[in-house]
């Protein structure tokens, strides 16, 4: 990440990231640490080794809080813990998600509720829990991760794409509601980012080649390719940007 722009206003900011110990989230944690921010993140799996690595690489140790984001009381408690450790959270990144593949005719009510709890419900309640601290601090930035999957009408995970679309509606409504208190809310839609999970579970040579053919830029996306956009949305460089969806997908979905 040596070529990532530096945003001086992010130094010392209290940053909270869901799913910040693996995949895209791990790159976000590192990116904010390198900006001099104080980073707390939640992750279901043990992220102690990752924190050790970050402390060695950046000289700053993130605060790891074990949490399942679908457990709303635990999620709210994690935000409170982060605020007590680093001051009121002024940058919230809702990144945690689960894109488990599924067929419509096989979806049960339990699976549907589980998917929405992770991919949409947790976003709403994290925003709700973070808002008062941001308001009292004089403002803040919320970045909600969505996906281009719903824009493409992707098949094979309708509960997930439904949540993706809902995240955009949530983002626009909260941008309007929170704006008077100088709290900005934006969405970020990555394309197919080749995290280790994606490589292990979904990537095939044929599937990847077909997807790259849809991109304007014929190169695969890595987690670090998403970091710059998030830092921009978190910083004052985007201070008049809210209620928007920033797409980083190599040009699969072209907007305007």
Secondary structure by P-SEA (a helix, b strand, c coil): cccccccccccccbbbbcccccaaaaaaaaaaaaacccccccccccaaaaaaaaaaacccccccccccccaaaaaaaaaaaaaaacccccbbbcccccccccccccccaaaaaaaaacccaaaaaaaaaaaaaaaaaccbbbbbbbcccccccccccaaaaaaaaaaaaaaaaaaaaaccccbbbbbbbbccccccccccccccaaaaaaaaaacccccccccccaaaaaaaaacccccccccbbbbccccccccc
